[in-house]
Amino acid sequence: MRGKLTGFLLGTSMLAAISAVSAYAAGWTTNSNGEQIYQNDNGSTVTNSWIKADNNGTTIWYYATNTGTLRKDGWQKIGDYYYYFNDQGIMQTGWVDNDNYYCDTTSGAMKTGWKQLPLPEDVDDDDYNKGDSYWFYFNTRTGEKYKSDDEEAVSRTIDNVTYGFDENGVMVTGWAKTDSKQDSELGNYSYFAEKTDSKYKLGERINNTWYSTVGPDDDNNSGNSSDLATGDVEWFYFKRNGHPVAGTSDVYKVEKIDSKRYLFNEKGNPAYGIVLGSTSTNTSDADYYYCGTSRNDCSVKTGKMTVEDGDGEKITCYFDSTGKGYTGVKDDYLYYKGKLQKADSDLDYQLCTVNGKQYVVNESGRVMKSRSSVKDGNSNKVSTNSDGTLKANVSGSLESFAPEAPVLWDTDD
């Protein structure tokens, strides 16, 4: 099928043709091939014309082709519009052709564009109310409705706005699964506006912006696990592709939004406190981040600061320009995954191995560089290199301690 279809009214020429046929038609007969045709009273065969008939008080329509035979089993372009005929040649209305098209209930012309319609009779799904009407979109070139091929909704852009459609062609609203290949379970979903307002149209996919709503749950017919929702209105960030940023239960997802970075948990909510995050799906690449003390101020923090860890202890930390907890020597102090490493106050100095190097640090976490004699509380003496690593044991040896990472916050709802 080809051609842009925008509607249908019985034109003057068609009414004239119908009147002429009705006035002069002699009736039905068959041609030499045994095919049904309609003849005028002068014996001529009606061609390229509509034929109006009565079927027990109901008006039905046929269409005689250029050979006089009836158009059957499919589509026929007549004038500027398409019509659908069954195996008996009767023009059909409503849902036709495996419920993929819709023909006007009065004129029979194929509909295109947005239409609010009742569901096809064969649809049997608990997610719908049988008596309600739903929005469908029919391709303006072919007339076929937009629909997905499976249980995942398909996204389609119409007049620069993206909408979602389910396997029955119904325009979806709220949360809908649109993919199964994203990094996280929630990331497989998209959200479509549930009402028209000053910013969004009904059914418009939320993209490239922060948006607050209740997370997906079985109660909103998303078919999604309630584990993905807190039950409260939360903030989400939807990427350009319409998928929300979300991490996993093990590692939160790091996302740069405008000039700031945020970490998102498996529910798609921005995290706060000291949390473990990664820009990738590889948990081995995860780093420690600090995202403030609440969701009101949860962007990633950078630089040196005193924070409270997951045990409530005040600790000194250093986070680099991307927010990652620093590991190594910074401004003469030793850090591991962001946390300052300090010797026991009773020993004064200890060894701490970071990045494969044995550093000598004091009780403040300062690295002892280029020292000829460093004596701990037990009178053990060592010398150090210019980078603060152990050079030699002068007398006895210092005790060692394993580097400690910050204690993560438990912010799960």
PyMOL commands that set and color helices and strands:
alter all, ss='L'
color gray80, all
select helices_A, chain A and resi 12-24+186-188+218-220+226-228+283-285+295-297
alter helices_A, ss='H'
color red, helices_A
select strands_A, chain A and resi 25-30+36-40+49-55+58-64+74-78+81-85+94-96+101-103+113-118+133-138+154-158+161-165+174-177+189-192+209-214+233-238+252-257+260-264+274-278+287-290+303-308+314-319+328-330+333-336+339-340+349-354+357-362+374-375+381-384+390-395+400-401
alter strands_A, ss='S'
color yellow, strands_A
deselect
rebuild
show_as cartoon
